[in-house]
Amino acid sequence: MDKMVILDSDGVINHVADDDVTTVGNWDPIGGSIEAINRLKKAGYLVTIATNQSGIARGLYSEQELQQMHLKMTKMLETRGASIDGIFYCPHGPEANCICRKPKPGLLFQIAKKYDIDLSQTPFVGDNISDVQAAKMANAKPVLVRTGKGEYVMQNFPEALDVPVYDDLAHFVRETLRRR
């Protein structure tokens, strides 16, 4: 069975502008995040993304624009010889009450099924309480980063107090690879 790390995107890999990244032009990686993914890949990990993208349902951007943002990230990774193994996203708003929208665990279950991974051995790195809740519901290992909404979550959600916290994705990857 392969080792995997699942990542949220907005607030973990890239900066978030006004709650949503809405254009390819303002998609900007958080310092060290692209290199961190590259390090995971070189260490033999599968790396996938599980992200809510309700901006699609709200008409802020289209699925095509989201694909262009993912392509920008993919090209940045390719220049370093790395890649993302899979990107899973929920395009629905909260009112849709779908199983794929975090905090529900549907995206994580999709990833586990496609890649035949054991979620109980798989970190899910996020910056939002919905990431922590989805990881716990899926029996994955929740991890919180201080970037994005991470600081806010640490100060306002007691259920996140038992979750390992890292400064950013690069810090998580350094510690994970050191412990191997």
N, C-alpha and C positions, 0 to 999 in steps of 0.2 A: 504494500500500500504506500502510495506517495505521500510525502510531506507537503502540506499546503499552508499558506497564509492567505486569509481573506481580508480584503481592505474595503473600507468605505472610500469614496473618492473625495467629495467636497469637504474640505476641512482636514483631510488626512493627506491626500496626494496634492491637491491644489487649493489655492486660496478661494474663499467664498466672498462674493461681492453682493451685498444687500440680499442675503439669504439664498440667492441663486446665481449660478454662473450662467449667463444668458447668451454669450457669443463666443466664438472661437477666439476673437481678438482679446477678450479679457480672461481667457483661461490661462492661469499662471501657476506653475508648480511651486509648492512650498519648498524652500531651500533644503536640499539634501534628499527630497523624496524620490526623485527619478533615480539617483544613485543608489538609494536604499533598495528599491525594487531590483535594480541590476545586481546588487550584492546577494539578495535572496535567490535570484535565478541562478547566479554562478555557484551558489551553495547547494543547488539541486532542488529548491522548493518550487512547487507550482504556486503561482500567484494569480488570484482572481479578485474581481471587484463585485461588491454587492451594494447598490446605491439606489436610493429613492430619487426620482426625477419628476416630482409633481409639477415642475414648471411646464412640462409638456401638456398636462391636463389643464393647467391654468392659462395656456396660450402664450406663455412667456418666450418659448422657443419650440421648435419642431423636433421630431425624432431625427430628421436629417441633420439639423444643427447640432444635436447631441452627438450624433455619429461623427461629425466633423471635429467636435471637441475631443472625442475619444481617439480619432485619427491623429490629432496634434500630439496627444500624449504618447500614442504608439510610436510615432516618428521620433520623438525625443528619446524614447527607450531604444529604438532600433539603432540610433546613432551610437549607442553604448553597447550594442550587441545583446540587448535584452528584449523581453516582450511580456505581455500580460497573457495568461493562458485563457482567460474568459472574462467577459464583462456581462454582468447580470443586472438589470435595472427594472424598477417599477415605474411606469409612466403615469400612474394613477394618482389622484388627489386623495386626501384622507376620507372624504365622503364616500368613495367607492368601496371602502371596507374590504379590500381584496387581501388575499393571503400572502401576496408577494410584497406588500408595503410594510417596511419595518415600522413598528416593532414586531410585527408578525414574522415568523421565521421562514416563510415560503422561499425567498431567494436563497437562503442558506441550504434548505433542503434540495433545491434544484441543483446547486453546486455539488453537494454531497453525492447526489444520484449520478450526475453526469461524470464526475471524476472518481467515483467509488472511494470516497474518503470517509474517515471516521471523524465526525465533527467534534467528538469529545477530546480529540487530540489536535484540534485545529484552532489557532487563534483567529479571532475576528477583531481587527483593529478599527476603531471608530472614534468619532469625536462627539457623538450625540447620545442622549439617553436612549433613543430608539435603537441605536446600534448595540448598546449594552443589553437592553431588554430582548432583542432578537437573538443575540448570542446565547443568553441564558435560556430562552425558550427552546432553542435548537440544541441545547446541551453542548454548545461550542465554548471556547475559552474567550470570554470578553476581555478586551484590552482597550484602554482609553488613552488618547493622546491629548496634550494640552492645547494643541493648535485648533483652529476652527472654534467650535463651541465647547471644547473640552474643559476649559477653566470654569465656565458657567455651570456645566454639568457637575463638576466636582463640588462646587459651592452650594448647589441647589437640589441635588438628588441623593438622599441618603443611601438608596439602593446601589449607588455606584461606589460607595466607600470601600467595598471589598474587591474592587477591580484593580488590577495592576495599572499604573499610570506611568507614561513616558512623556518626555518633553515634546517629541515629534516622532514621525515614522523612522527617521534615521537613527534616533536613540533606541527605539524598539528593536530595530534590525541589528544594531551593534550588540545589544545585550543578548538577543536571541542567538546570534551566531557565536558569541563568546561562550554561552552555556552548553553548546552542542558537544 
